[in-house]
């Protein structure tokens, strides 16, 4: 952001950037205010709203699709998806949908690279890629996990889904997918040390 401010951009778009008010110095805030078109997107008014030329009301976390991936310190691949609990209020719109609309209205090459119109379409396309890999498990109970461990130790594995559409349906119903490819039979042997301990 600081490099962009030094380049004096004509347009800058900020998403849920309230923390900037506590990070930026006065000179940097002045540079922000001098940008001809400063657009902010946030579910609540914040300091960036005051600086903005245009404020796009964003959805609250309950009003938009959410996805997540495993953090870098988690030993397994993980994908989570959550559908909105409430419809967006007023003129608010999910930020991802706004970005897709901007892509469609801009350069044809950008529009071709992002052919979707709504967030669920993007998530569905990503889920189709995971489903095609035919690995991992959909979220389940502890009993499901223990049963799957037993099957894997016996050399047996079968996907929890029969098609990409069934995978998407189960993914949105159960909340996620994960792949314990490096599952250890004994959690105490999880560390790559000669003793297997930390």
Secondary structure by P-SEA (a helix, b strand, c coil): caaaaaacccbbbbcccccccccccaaaaaaaaaccbbbbbccccccccccccbbbbbbccccbbbbbcccccccbbbbbbbccccccccccccaaaaaaaaaaaccaaaaaacccccaaaaaaaaaaaaaaaccccccccaaaaaaaaaaaaacbbbbccccaaaaaaaaaaacccccccccccccccccccccccc
